[in-house]
Amino acid sequence: MQKEYLLESNEVIKQLDSSPHGLSEAQVRERQEKYGLNKLKEGKKTSLLMKFLKELANFMTIVLIAAAVVSGATSIYAGESMIDTVIILIVVVINAILGVYQESKAESAIASLQEMTAATSKVFRNGKLEVIRSEQLVPGDIIALEAGDSVPADSRLLESASLKAEEAALTGESVSVSKHSDVLETGKGEVALADRKNMIYTGSTIVYGRGKAIVCYTGMETEIGHIADALNTAKDEETPLQIKLNQLSKVLSIMVLGICALMFAVNIIRIGVSGNGIHLEELIDTFMIAVSLAVAAIPEGLAAVVTILLSIGVTKMSRKHAIVRKLTAVETLGCTQIICSDKTGTLTQNKMTVVEHSTSDEPLLMTAMALCSDAVLDPDSLQAVGEPTECALVNDAYKNNLSKPELAKDYERIGEAPFDSVRKMMSTVHKKKDGSIIQFTKGAPDEVLKRCSHAFLKGNIVAMTDDIRHDIMKANKAMADRALRVLCASIRNWDQSPHDLAPEALENDLIYLGLSGMIDPVRPEVKAAIKECQNASIRPIMITGDHKDTAVAIAKELGILENESMAITGAELEKLSDEELEKKITSFSVYARVQPEHKVRIVKTWKKLSKVTAMTGDGVNDAPAIKEADIGVGMGITGTDVTKDVADMVLADDNFATIVAAVAEGRRIYDNIRKAIQFLLSSNLAEVIAVFVASLIGFTILKPVHLLWINLITDCFPAIGLGMEAEEADIMKRAPRDPKDSIFSDGVGVEIALQGFVIALLTLIAYFVGHYVESGVWEIAQSADGMTMAFLTLSLLEMFHSFNMRSRTRSIFHLKTKNSFLNGSLLMSFILTTAVIYVPFLRRAFSFEHISLLEYVVAVLIAVSIIPIMEIVKLMKRR
């Protein structure tokens, strides 16, 4: 096949067996079978076996395997049962399987989120414009492109209206490249990629203009597909919390090694001092005590529990239309102090409707507005499709018997200067049936009027005067005061088709035509969301390109500002130095008539004041501000591919209330993770204290296999259950937490120490009660009944303590919500723990004694006492 860039566009269409109207469904199905999905090969995934081996390779598991080997060798030497060895290995395998399951669940949650944020493309199929997932494109598809779109496949341009693409990913050149649809004039058979001006490539971004193109190559056949291996080196992302916990686990591991070595040495010295000599059995027992301490000290499930809670949390957020693209965003959401939001579509419904005109020629005004837009009238629904403001103008014309398809026949578009957020206007050039050339320009009234030298009034073209300009701006303000969005239209007549279509050449010497006022009503749920923000000490800021009067009217209705002094325009903002803005920024809640670069400046200034800032955006020019913000929020409906790609979170419904709900969910997730961490660490600390004290005073309270069972069954599942806890009633009445705060801040470290000490003390008491029932005397000695009672009590203590952790401050008897997952995990743990003691073969395997019903009840009563003890602590804390 000859190179596409050396062929005329119609030849490329013919060569790819397509048509200007796109492919048929039958052609698409046939090509999808032949070419596959339009996606790059993914990096090699880790197999389940490798994940399993990775779980076995961590420090704690290696210690346990070593303990099992030593225990097994000892049992063989002594001719005893190897049941301890078998149980340790079974628990190790179960723990590894759970680790693999949790990792796989987290991966699938992230994969489903990536699925939700998959790129889409506008494609012509069967003659109709459709929006499909980019991976479904095939060679021969005709795609439509506009500013902000990511190029989905290597394609040959068929039409280009001032199209510019940024191709740095392929060429390394950061300057955008102007594109055209003409065949390249060259005598050579090969043209450097950077010089192929009629081609666009995967990985590029459309930064200006619009166009149509035919897909030539997809997937691994694209230029970027040839270097795809370089794209498969992305590492798994860890949140700051996960990094801190990994560091904590390393520190605990080193400390435990030191303590274990010390305890081993102390016990060996003590045995030696006794004068009886050191026997192999005693040596093994001393080693197993050290192993017990290691098992007790390290919360094996901590990192896995946090990962699974984060993944479950982000999946839940996606169901509420907040699609989190980066796990780090979950933690940051809970710290958000400032939310900078667009007005249109986010605070309002994005259903613009023209309700007023100010002109002496309504039909001409509506014709100009409809033709100077890229919105099209859908022949089936008879509703406009495209950008909401332009849709309102096309719908307005249609309702007044001015159908855009019919108008387009009378006014053939032959040129254009696309809309630009800096110019705030757009121009189209048309050839009428009589051969005359007319230009329509629409945009912001103040910007268009600057370029008007004449006005069309009462059927006559008159010179623009200050009085006329004053009357126009007065009409504009009257509309804006009623929260209408106002657009201005103008015309320009040409003797012949203009050769230069640059905005500078077209947009001057214009003739003012009239104003159209439209309303975009506020979303009904946003007012309550704004109030919720303010109660949570989060400040909502409105940033819009609209007129100041319109912005102030909407902001007042929503409760964002109280008076006009809290609003500032982009022009006024530019007059402030960085130092002045830093001093005054807290005075402003509304920014009107802003440029994209103003957004970056606003975000940077809030961040200088150490405020965690969220920024929303939809256009390609919003990307720098979204990237600069602590939480970048892209719009899922109106947002461009570029803004979605740099965003931390994408709103599937473009709704401000969804941001607030996401903040609340972020706070809930972080709260629950802290509860789970506190529960796990306090439980493990209790085990450490109990084992350490018991070994120092001369008996073994629990074996490694007992502690493993508790950590696996009694700890992990309730910890995950705590992650499912509903948000507390005051979650959005608290100030945002400081992102610099440690997970042990706000007294959590002290609470862990206190709770660990109390649980350990009650466990030791249970041991001595069991020994007394067995022997009839209170003494320090090894006791099978005591070990059984200690195991049962510690297991139950941790179960009941998980109820305490449902709230760190509120009484569990005043909680109005239920936690079915926690209740279920506790019931399961309760049944399994009881079975270990009363099912004969399990009891023998764990070296337990059959205890009486009275002992069982005593163990339950001791364990239940953790609830009133912690209730008293909470009461003291509240007071």
C-alpha positions in Angstrom: 0.0 0.0 0.0 1.4 3.4 -1.0 2.0 5.8 1.9 -1.2 7.7 2.8 0.5 11.1 3.1 1.5 10.8 -0.6 -2.0 10.2 -1.8 -5.0 12.4 -2.4 -7.6 11.9 0.4 -10.2 10.3 -1.9 -7.5 7.8 -3.0 -6.8 6.9 0.7 -10.6 6.4 1.2 -10.7 4.1 -1.8 -7.6 2.2 -0.8 -9.1 1.5 2.6 -12.4 0.5 1.1 -14.3 3.1 3.1 -16.5 6.1 2.2 -16.8 9.7 3.3 -19.8 8.6 5.3 -17.9 6.0 7.2 -18.1 2.2 7.5 -21.1 0.0 7.7 -21.7 -2.3 10.8 -20.9 -5.3 8.7 -17.5 -3.8 7.6 -16.7 -2.9 11.2 -17.4 -6.4 12.5 -15.3 -7.9 9.7 -12.3 -5.6 10.4 -12.5 -6.0 14.2 -12.1 -9.7 13.6 -9.1 -9.1 11.3 -7.3 -6.3 13.2 -8.4 -6.8 16.8 -8.9 -4.0 19.3 -7.2 -0.6 18.8 -5.0 -0.9 21.9 -1.4 -1.5 22.7 -0.2 -4.8 24.1 -0.2 -4.7 27.8 2.8 -5.4 29.9 3.3 -9.0 31.0 1.0 -9.7 34.0 2.3 -11.5 37.1 0.9 -15.0 37.2 -1.0 -16.3 40.2 1.9 -18.6 41.0 4.4 -15.8 41.0 2.0 -13.7 43.2 1.8 -16.7 45.6 5.5 -17.1 45.7 5.9 -13.3 46.3 3.6 -13.6 49.3 5.8 -16.5 50.7 8.9 -14.4 50.2 8.1 -11.7 52.8 10.1 -11.6 56.1 7.3 -12.8 58.4 6.5 -15.8 56.3 10.1 -16.8 56.0 10.4 -16.7 59.8 7.3 -19.0 60.1 8.6 -21.4 57.5 11.9 -21.6 59.4 9.9 -22.2 62.6 7.9 -25.0 60.9 11.1 -26.6 59.7 12.7 -26.5 63.2 9.5 -27.8 64.8 9.2 -30.6 62.2 12.9 -31.6 62.7 12.4 -31.6 66.5 9.3 -33.7 66.2 11.0 -36.3 64.0 14.0 -36.4 66.4 11.7 -36.9 69.4 9.4 -39.3 67.6 6.4 -37.0 68.2 3.5 -35.8 66.1 4.3 -33.2 63.5 0.9 -31.5 63.9 2.4 -28.1 64.8 4.5 -28.1 61.7 1.5 -29.0 59.5 -0.7 -26.4 61.1 1.9 -23.6 60.7 2.4 -24.5 57.0 -1.4 -24.6 56.5 -1.8 -21.2 58.0 1.1 -19.9 56.0 -0.5 -21.2 52.8 -3.9 -19.7 53.7 -2.4 -16.4 54.5 -0.6 -16.4 51.2 -3.8 -17.3 49.3 -5.6 -14.5 51.1 -2.8 -12.1 50.1 -3.1 -13.1 46.5 -6.9 -12.8 46.6 -6.7 -9.3 48.1 -4.1 -8.2 45.6 -6.2 -9.5 42.7 -9.3 -7.9 44.0 -7.5 -4.5 44.3 -6.1 -5.0 40.7 -9.6 -5.8 39.3 -11.0 -2.7 41.1 -8.4 -0.5 39.5 -8.9 -2.2 36.1 -12.6 -1.6 36.3 -11.9 2.1 37.0 -9.6 2.3 34.0 -12.5 0.7 32.0 -14.8 3.5 33.1 -12.3 6.2 32.1 -11.5 4.6 28.8 -11.0 7.1 25.9 -13.8 7.7 23.5 -13.9 8.9 19.9 -16.4 10.5 17.6 -16.8 8.3 14.5 -19.0 8.3 11.4 -20.7 5.0 10.9 -23.6 4.3 8.6 -23.5 8.0 7.8 -24.2 9.0 11.5 -21.9 10.5 14.0 -21.5 8.2 17.0 -19.4 8.2 20.2 -17.6 4.9 20.8 -14.7 3.6 22.8 -11.4 4.3 21.0 -10.4 0.7 21.3 -13.2 -0.2 18.9 -11.8 1.8 16.0 -10.7 -0.1 12.9 -8.8 1.0 9.7 -11.2 2.8 7.4 -13.2 4.5 10.2 -13.9 8.2 9.6 -13.3 10.2 12.9 -14.1 13.7 13.9 -11.6 15.7 16.0 -11.6 19.0 17.8 -9.4 20.9 20.3 -8.8 18.8 23.5 -9.1 15.4 21.8 -6.4 12.8 22.0 -5.7 11.2 18.6 -7.0 7.6 18.9 -5.2 6.1 15.9 -2.8 6.9 13.1 -5.0 8.7 10.5 -4.9 10.7 7.3 -6.7 14.1 7.5 -9.6 14.5 5.1 -10.7 18.0 6.4 -8.8 20.5 8.5 -10.1 23.8 9.9 -7.0 25.5 11.5 -6.1 22.2 13.0 -3.0 22.1 15.2 -1.6 19.0 17.0 1.0 18.6 19.8 3.2 15.6 18.8 5.9 15.8 21.5 5.3 12.1 22.5 6.6 11.1 19.0 8.8 13.9 17.7 10.1 15.4 21.0 9.0 18.8 19.6 6.9 20.7 22.1 5.6 23.3 19.7 2.2 22.4 18.2 2.2 21.6 14.5 -0.3 23.1 12.0 -2.0 20.4 10.0 -3.8 20.3 6.6 -5.6 17.8 4.4 -3.6 18.3 1.1 -1.3 15.7 -0.4 2.3 16.3 0.4 4.4 17.7 -2.4 7.5 15.6 -2.5 9.5 13.6 -4.9 10.8 11.3 -2.3 9.2 8.1 -1.3 9.6 8.7 2.5 8.9 11.8 4.6 10.1 12.3 8.1 7.3 11.8 10.6 7.5 15.4 11.9 7.0 16.7 8.3 3.8 14.6 7.6 1.5 17.6 8.0 -1.5 15.7 6.6 -1.2 12.9 9.1 -2.1 12.7 12.8 -0.8 10.0 15.2 -1.8 8.1 18.3 -0.3 9.8 21.4 -0.8 13.3 19.9 -3.3 15.9 21.1 -5.4 18.3 19.1 -4.7 21.7 20.7 -6.6 23.9 18.2 -9.2 23.8 15.5 -11.2 20.8 14.2 -11.0 18.2 11.4 -12.0 14.9 10.0 -9.7 12.0 9.3 -9.6 8.4 8.1 -8.0 5.8 10.4 -5.1 4.0 8.6 -3.5 2.1 11.4 -4.6 0.9 14.9 -3.1 -0.8 17.9 0.4 -2.2 17.6 0.6 -1.1 13.9 0.6 2.6 14.9 3.8 4.6 15.1 3.6 4.5 18.9 2.8 0.8 18.8 6.3 0.2 17.3 7.8 1.6 20.5 5.2 0.2 22.8 7.6 -1.7 25.0 8.8 1.6 26.4 5.2 2.2 27.6 4.9 -1.0 29.6 7.3 0.1 32.4 4.8 1.9 34.6 5.1 0.9 38.2 2.2 0.2 40.5 1.3 3.4 42.4 1.4 3.4 46.2 -0.4 6.0 48.3 1.5 8.0 51.0 -0.4 6.0 53.6 0.7 2.7 52.0 4.3 3.9 51.9 4.2 4.9 55.6 2.7 1.5 56.5 5.4 -0.3 54.5 8.0 1.7 56.4 6.3 0.9 59.7 6.4 -2.8 58.9 10.1 -2.6 58.1 10.8 -0.8 61.4 8.6 -3.3 63.3 10.5 -6.2 61.6 13.9 -4.8 62.7 12.6 -4.1 66.3 11.1 -7.6 66.5 14.4 -9.2 65.3 16.2 -7.3 68.0 13.7 -8.2 70.8 13.5 -11.8 69.7 17.3 -12.1 69.8 17.4 -10.5 73.2 14.7 -12.8 74.6 16.4 -15.8 73.1 19.7 -14.8 74.7 18.0 -14.0 78.1 16.2 -17.4 78.2 19.4 -19.3 77.2 21.3 -17.5 80.0 18.5 -18.2 82.5 18.6 -21.9 81.6 22.3 -21.9 81.8 22.3 -20.2 85.2 19.8 -22.8 86.5 22.7 -25.3 86.4 20.8 -28.1 84.6 22.5 -27.6 81.3 20.9 -26.6 78.0 18.9 -29.4 76.3 17.8 -29.4 72.7 14.1 -29.4 73.7 14.6 -26.3 75.8 16.5 -24.7 73.0 13.7 -25.4 70.6 11.1 -24.1 73.1 13.1 -20.9 73.5 13.4 -20.5 69.8 9.6 -21.0 69.4 8.9 -18.3 72.1 11.0 -15.9 70.1 9.1 -16.9 66.9 5.8 -16.3 68.9 6.9 -12.8 69.7 7.7 -12.1 66.1 4.3 -13.4 65.0 2.6 -11.3 67.6 4.4 -8.1 66.8 4.0 -7.9 63.1 0.5 -7.2 61.8 0.8 -9.5 58.7 -2.5 -8.3 57.2 -2.0 -4.6 57.6 -0.8 -3.6 54.1 -3.2 -6.0 52.5 -6.2 -4.7 54.5 -5.3 -1.1 53.6 -5.0 -1.9 49.9 -8.3 -3.7 49.8 -10.1 -1.0 51.7 -8.7 1.6 49.2 -9.8 -0.4 46.2 -13.3 -1.1 47.7 -13.6 2.6 48.5 -12.7 3.8 45.0 -15.1 1.3 43.5 -17.9 2.6 45.7 -17.0 6.2 44.7 -17.3 5.2 41.0 -20.9 4.1 41.6 -21.5 7.7 42.9 -20.1 9.1 39.6 -16.7 10.0 41.0 -14.1 8.0 39.1 -10.8 8.1 41.0 -7.9 7.6 38.5 -5.2 7.7 41.2 -5.3 6.0 44.6 -3.4 8.9 46.1 -6.4 11.1 45.4 -8.5 9.1 48.0 -6.2 10.3 50.9 -6.0 13.9 49.5 -9.8 14.2 49.1 -10.2 14.0 52.9 -7.9 17.0 53.3 -9.5 19.3 50.7 -10.0 22.9 51.9 -10.7 24.7 48.7 -12.8 23.6 45.7 -12.4 25.8 42.6 -15.3 25.0 40.3 -16.4 25.9 36.8 -19.9 27.3 36.6 -21.4 25.9 33.4 -22.4 22.3 33.7 -20.9 21.8 37.1 -22.8 24.3 39.2 -25.5 24.6 36.6 -27.5 22.0 34.5 -25.7 22.7 31.2 -29.1 22.8 29.5 -28.9 26.2 27.9 -32.0 27.7 26.4 -32.2 31.1 24.6 -34.9 33.2 26.2 -34.3 36.7 24.9 -32.9 38.6 21.9 -31.8 42.2 21.6 -31.7 43.0 17.8 -33.5 44.8 15.0 -33.5 41.7 12.9 -34.2 38.5 14.8 -34.2 36.1 11.8 -30.7 37.3 10.7 -29.4 37.2 14.3 -30.7 33.6 14.8 -29.2 32.6 11.4 -25.8 34.1 12.3 -25.8 32.3 15.7 -26.8 28.9 14.3 -24.3 29.0 11.4 -21.4 30.3 13.5 -21.4 27.1 15.5 -20.3 23.5 15.3 -23.5 22.1 16.8 -25.6 20.0 14.4 -29.3 19.2 14.3 -29.9 15.5 14.8 -32.4 14.4 12.0 -34.0 11.8 14.3 -34.5 13.7 17.6 -34.6 17.2 15.9 -32.4 18.3 18.8 -29.0 19.9 18.5 -25.9 17.8 19.3 -22.7 19.5 20.4 -21.4 22.1 22.8 -24.4 23.1 25.1 -24.2 26.8 24.3 -24.1 26.2 20.6 -26.9 23.6 20.9 -29.1 26.3 22.5 -28.5 28.6 19.5 -29.2 25.9 16.9 -32.4 24.8 18.8 -33.5 28.4 19.1 -33.2 28.9 15.3 -35.0 25.6 14.6 -37.9 26.6 16.9 -38.3 29.7 14.7 -38.4 27.7 11.5 -34.7 28.2 10.7 -33.4 24.7 10.4 -29.6 24.6 10.4 -29.3 21.9 7.7 -31.5 24.1 5.4 -29.5 27.2 6.3 -26.3 25.4 5.5 -27.5 24.8 2.0 -28.1 28.5 1.5 -24.9 29.5 3.3 -22.0 27.1 2.4 -19.2 27.2 4.9 -15.9 27.9 3.2 -13.7 28.9 6.0 -13.5 29.5 9.8 -11.5 30.7 12.7 -12.5 28.2 15.5 -13.5 29.4 19.0 -10.6 30.2 21.3 -10.9 30.8 25.0 -8.4 33.7 24.8 -10.2 35.5 22.0 -13.6 34.4 23.4 -15.1 34.3 19.9 -15.5 32.3 16.7 -15.9 33.2 13.1 -17.2 31.3 10.0 -17.1 32.4 6.4 -19.9 31.4 4.0 -20.7 31.5 0.3 -24.3 32.4 -0.4 -26.3 31.0 -3.4 -25.9 34.3 -5.2 -22.1 33.9 -4.9 -21.6 36.7 -2.3 -19.4 36.1 0.7 -20.5 36.8 4.3 -18.8 36.2 7.6 -20.5 35.6 10.9 -18.7 36.2 14.2 -20.1 35.3 17.6 -18.7 35.6 21.1 -18.5 37.5 24.3 -20.2 40.9 23.9 -17.3 43.0 25.2 -14.8 41.2 23.0 -16.9 41.3 19.8 -17.8 45.0 20.3 -14.2 45.9 20.4 -13.9 44.8 16.8 -17.2 46.4 15.5 -16.9 49.5 13.5 -20.6 49.6 12.4 -23.9 48.4 13.7 -27.0 47.0 11.9 -29.9 49.0 13.3 -33.5 49.1 11.9 -32.4 47.7 8.6 -29.5 50.1 8.1 -25.8 49.8 8.6 -24.6 52.8 10.7 -21.2 53.8 12.1 -20.6 52.6 15.7 -20.8 55.4 18.2 -20.2 55.6 21.9 -24.0 56.1 22.4 -24.8 52.9 20.4 -22.0 51.0 22.3 -23.4 52.3 25.6 -26.9 51.1 24.7 -25.7 47.7 23.7 -23.7 47.2 26.9 -26.7 48.4 28.9 -28.8 45.7 27.3 -26.1 43.2 27.9 -26.0 44.1 31.7 -29.7 43.9 32.0 -29.6 40.4 30.7 -26.6 39.4 32.8 -28.3 40.8 35.9 -31.0 38.2 35.4 -28.3 35.5 35.3 -28.6 35.2 31.5 -25.5 34.1 29.5 -25.2 36.7 26.7 -23.6 36.2 23.3 -23.1 38.8 20.7 -23.3 38.3 16.9 -21.8 40.3 14.1 -21.4 40.1 10.3 -18.9 41.2 7.7 -19.4 41.3 4.0 -16.5 40.3 1.6 -16.1 41.1 -2.1 -14.3 37.8 -2.5 -13.4 34.8 -0.4 -10.7 35.9 2.2 -7.3 34.3 1.6 -6.2 34.7 5.2 -8.4 32.9 7.7 -6.4 33.8 10.7 -8.5 35.4 13.5 -6.4 38.6 13.2 -7.4 39.0 9.6 -11.1 38.1 9.9 -12.1 39.6 13.2 -12.0 43.4 12.6 -14.2 46.0 10.9 -17.3 44.0 12.0 -21.0 45.0 11.9 -22.8 44.5 15.2 -26.0 42.4 14.7 -27.5 41.7 18.2 -27.4 39.9 21.5 -28.9 36.5 22.5 -29.5 35.8 26.2 -29.8 32.3 27.5 -30.3 30.7 30.8 -28.6 27.7 32.3 -30.5 27.0 35.6 -28.5 25.9 38.7 -28.5 22.2 39.6 -31.1 21.8 42.4 -28.8 19.7 44.5 -25.8 22.1 44.3 -27.1 24.6 46.9 -27.2 21.9 49.6 -23.8 20.7 48.5 -22.4 24.3 48.9 -23.9 24.5 52.4 -22.4 21.1 53.2 -19.0 22.4 52.0 -19.2 25.4 54.2 -20.2 23.3 57.3 -17.1 21.1 56.6 -14.8 24.2 56.5 -14.3 23.7 52.8 -14.5 26.9 50.7 -16.2 26.7 47.3 -14.8 29.1 44.7 -16.6 29.8 41.3 -14.3 30.4 38.3 -16.0 31.2 35.0 -15.5 32.8 31.6 -18.9 34.4 31.9 -19.7 38.1 32.6 -19.2 39.2 36.1 -22.8 40.2 36.6 -24.0 36.7 35.5 -21.4 35.0 37.8 -22.4 37.1 40.8 -26.1 36.4 40.3 -25.6 32.7 40.1 -23.1 32.7 43.1 -25.6 34.7 45.2 -28.3 32.2 44.4 -26.1 29.3 45.5 -24.7 31.0 48.6 -21.1 31.2 47.4 -20.9 35.0 48.0 -22.8 37.6 49.9 -21.9 40.8 48.0 -20.3 41.8 44.8 -17.0 42.9 46.5 -16.2 39.1 46.7 -16.1 38.9 42.9 -13.1 39.8 40.6 -12.6 39.7 36.9 -9.6 38.3 35.0 -8.6 41.8 34.0 -8.6 43.0 37.6 -6.7 39.9 38.6 -3.9 40.7 36.2 -3.4 44.1 37.8 -2.5 42.4 41.1 1.0 41.3 41.8 1.7 37.8 43.2 2.3 39.4 46.7 -1.0 41.4 46.5 -3.0 38.4 45.4 -1.6 36.3 48.2 -2.8 38.9 50.7 -6.2 39.4 49.1 -7.1 35.9 47.7 -9.2 35.0 50.8 -11.5 37.9 49.9 -12.6 36.5 46.6 -15.1 33.7 46.0 -16.0 34.4 42.4 -13.6 34.9 39.4 -15.3 36.0 36.2 -14.0 36.5 32.6 -10.9 34.5 33.4 -8.3 33.1 31.1 -7.0 29.5 31.6 -3.7 30.9 32.9 -5.5 32.7 35.6 -6.7 29.3 37.0 -3.1 28.2 37.4 -2.3 31.4 39.3 -5.3 31.0 41.6 -4.3 27.4 42.4 -0.7 28.3 43.0 -1.6 31.1 45.4 -3.9 28.9 47.5 -1.2 26.3 47.7 1.3 28.9 48.8 -1.1 29.5 51.7 -0.8 25.7 52.4 -4.4 25.1 51.4 -5.3 21.7 49.8 -7.0 22.8 46.6 -9.2 21.0 44.1 -9.7 22.4 40.6 -12.3 21.4 38.0 -12.0 21.9 34.3 -13.1 20.6 30.9 -11.2 22.4 28.1 -7.7 21.6 26.8 -6.5 24.9 28.3 -7.6 23.9 31.8 -5.1 21.0 31.9 -2.2 23.0 33.5 -4.5 24.2 36.3 -5.9 20.7 36.9 -2.3 19.2 36.9 -1.2 22.0 39.3 -4.0 21.4 41.8 -3.8 18.9 44.7 -6.9 17.3 43.3 -7.4 17.7 39.6 -11.1 17.1 38.6 -11.9 16.4 35.0 -15.4 16.5 33.5 -16.6 13.1 32.2 -19.3 14.5 29.8 -18.0 17.8 28.5 -14.3 17.3 29.4 -11.7 16.8 26.7 -9.4 13.7 26.6 -6.5 15.9 27.7 -8.2 17.1 30.9 -9.3 13.6 31.8 -5.8 12.3 31.3 -4.2 14.7 33.7 -7.1 14.6 36.3 -6.9 12.7 39.6 -10.6 12.2 39.5 -13.2 12.3 36.7 -16.9 13.3 37.3 -19.1 11.0 35.3 -22.0 13.5 35.7 -20.0 16.8 35.7 -21.8 17.7 38.9 -20.4 19.8 41.8 -22.4 17.9 44.3 -20.5 14.8 43.2 -17.2 16.5 44.2 -18.6 17.1 47.7 -19.9 13.5 47.9 -16.4 12.3 46.9 -14.8 14.5 49.6 -17.2 12.9 52.2 -16.4 9.5 50.8 -12.7 10.2 51.0 -13.0 11.3 54.6 -15.0 8.1 55.4 -12.4 5.8 53.7 -9.5 7.5 55.5 -11.4 7.4 58.9 -12.1 3.7 58.4 -8.6 2.8 57.4 -7.3 4.5 60.6 -9.8 2.5 62.6 -8.6 -0.7 61.0 -5.0 0.2 61.6 -5.7 1.1 65.2 -7.5 -2.1 65.7 -4.8 -4.2 64.2 -1.9 -2.5 65.9 -3.6 -2.5 69.3 -4.4 -6.2 68.9 -0.8 -7.1 67.9 0.6 -4.9 70.7 -1.6 -6.8 73.2 -0.2 -10.1 71.9 3.4 -8.8 72.2 2.9 -7.7 75.8 1.2 -10.9 76.8 3.9 -13.2 75.2 6.7 -11.0 76.4 5.5 -10.8 80.0 4.6 -14.5 80.1 8.0 -15.6 78.8 9.9 -13.3 81.2 8.1 -14.8 84.3 8.5 -18.3 83.1 5.6 -19.8 81.0 4.4 -20.0 77.4 1.0 -18.3 77.1 0.5 -18.9 73.4 2.3 -20.8 70.6 3.1 -19.3 67.2 0.3 -21.3 65.6 -2.2 -19.9 68.1 -1.1 -16.3 67.3 -1.2 -17.0 63.6 -4.8 -18.2 63.9 -5.8 -15.1 65.8 -4.1 -12.8 63.3 -5.6 -14.6 60.4 -9.2 -15.2 61.6 -9.8 -12.8 64.4 -7.9 -9.8 63.1 -8.1 -9.5 59.2 -11.8 -10.0 58.6 -13.0 -7.6 61.3 -10.4 -5.1 60.1 -11.9 -5.3 56.6 -15.4 -5.0 58.3 -14.3 -1.8 59.9 -13.4 -0.5 56.4 -17.1 -1.0 55.5 -18.3 1.2 58.3 -20.7 4.0 57.3 -19.6 7.6 57.7 -20.0 9.1 61.1 -22.8 11.7 61.5 -20.3 14.6 62.0 -18.0 13.7 59.1 -18.9 16.8 57.1 -19.0 19.0 60.1 -15.4 18.6 60.9 -12.5 20.7 59.6 -10.4 19.0 57.0 -7.5 17.0 58.4 -3.9 18.3 57.9 -2.2 16.2 55.2 1.0 16.3 57.2 -0.7 14.6 60.2 0.6 11.1 61.1 -1.7 8.2 61.3 -0.9 8.3 65.0 -1.9 11.9 65.4 -4.9 13.1 67.4 -4.2 10.6 70.2 -4.3 7.5 68.1 -0.8 6.4 69.3 -1.8 6.8 72.9 -5.1 4.9 72.4 -3.2 2.0 70.7 -0.9 1.7 73.7 -3.8 1.9 76.2 -5.9 -0.6 74.3 -3.0 -3.0 73.8 -2.2 -2.9 77.5 -5.8 -3.5 78.6 -6.3 -6.4 76.2 -2.9 -8.0 77.3 -3.8 -7.6 81.0 -7.2 -9.3 80.5 -5.6 -12.1 78.5 -3.1 -12.8 81.3 -5.9 -12.8 83.9 -7.8 -15.3 81.7 -4.6 -17.5 81.7 -4.3 -17.6 85.5 -8.1 -18.3 85.8 -7.7 -21.3 83.5 -4.7 -22.5 85.5 -6.6 -22.1 88.8 -9.5 -24.1 87.5 -7.1 -26.8 86.4 -4.8 -26.9 89.5 -6.8 -25.3 92.3 -3.9 -22.9 93.1 -2.9 -19.4 92.0 0.7 -19.8 90.8 3.0 -19.1 87.9 3.3 -22.3 86.0 2.7 -23.9 82.6 -0.9 -24.8 82.1 -2.8 -26.4 79.2 -6.2 -25.0 80.6 -4.6 -21.6 81.0 -3.3 -21.6 77.4 -6.8 -22.6 76.2 -8.5 -19.8 78.2 -5.9 -17.2 77.1 -6.4 -18.2 73.4 -10.2 -18.1 73.7 -10.2 -14.8 75.7 -7.7 -13.0 73.5 -9.7 -14.1 70.4 -13.0 -12.9 71.9 -11.4 -9.7 73.2 -10.2 -8.7 69.7 -13.6 -9.5 68.3 -15.4 -7.3 70.8 -12.8 -4.7 70.6 -13.6 -4.3 66.8 -17.1 -3.1 67.9 -15.4 -0.4 70.0 -13.5 0.7 67.0 -16.6 1.5 65.0 -16.2 5.0 66.4 -13.2 6.4 68.2 -15.3 8.9 70.2 -19.0 8.0 70.1 -20.6 5.3 72.2 -21.3 2.1 70.2 -24.8 2.1 71.8 -25.6 5.4 70.1 -24.6 4.4 66.6 -27.6 4.4 64.4 -26.0 2.5 61.4 -25.5 -1.2 61.0 -22.4 -2.9 59.7 -23.5 -6.2 58.3 -20.0 -7.2 57.0 -18.5 -6.6 60.5 -21.3 -8.6 62.2 -20.8 -11.4 59.7 -17.1 -11.6 60.1 -17.4 -11.6 63.9 -20.0 -14.4 63.8 -17.7 -16.4 61.5 -14.7 -15.8 63.8 -16.7 -16.7 66.9 -17.8 -20.0 65.3 -14.3 -20.9 64.1 -12.6 -20.0 67.4 -15.2 -22.1 69.4 -14.7 -25.0 66.9 -10.9 -25.0 67.5 -11.5 -25.6 71.2 -14.4 -28.1 71.1 -13.9 -30.1 67.9 -11.7 -33.0 69.1 -9.2 -33.3 66.2 -8.8 -29.5 66.0 -8.3 -29.2 69.8 -5.6 -31.9 69.7 -4.0 -30.2 66.7 -3.7 -26.9 68.6 -2.7 -28.6 72.0 -5.8 -27.2 73.8 -7.8 -28.6 76.6 -11.5 -29.2 76.7 -12.8 -26.5 79.0 -16.1 -26.5 80.9 -19.1 -24.3 80.1 -18.3 -22.2 83.2 -14.8 -21.5 81.9 -16.2 -20.6 78.5 -18.7 -18.2 80.1 -15.9 -16.7 82.2 -13.8 -16.2 79.1 -16.7 -14.5 77.3 -17.4 -12.2 80.4 -13.7 -11.2 80.6 -13.7 -10.5 76.9 -16.9 -8.5 76.9 -15.4 -6.3 79.7 -13.3 -4.5 77.0 -16.5 -2.8 75.8 -17.5 -1.0 79.1 -13.8 -0.2 79.8 -13.4 1.5 76.4 -16.9 3.2 76.8 -15.5 4.8 80.0 -12.4 5.9 78.1 -14.5 7.4 75.3 -16.7 9.2 77.8 -13.7 10.8 79.5 -12.4 11.8 76.0 -15.7 13.4 75.1 -15.8 15.4 78.3 
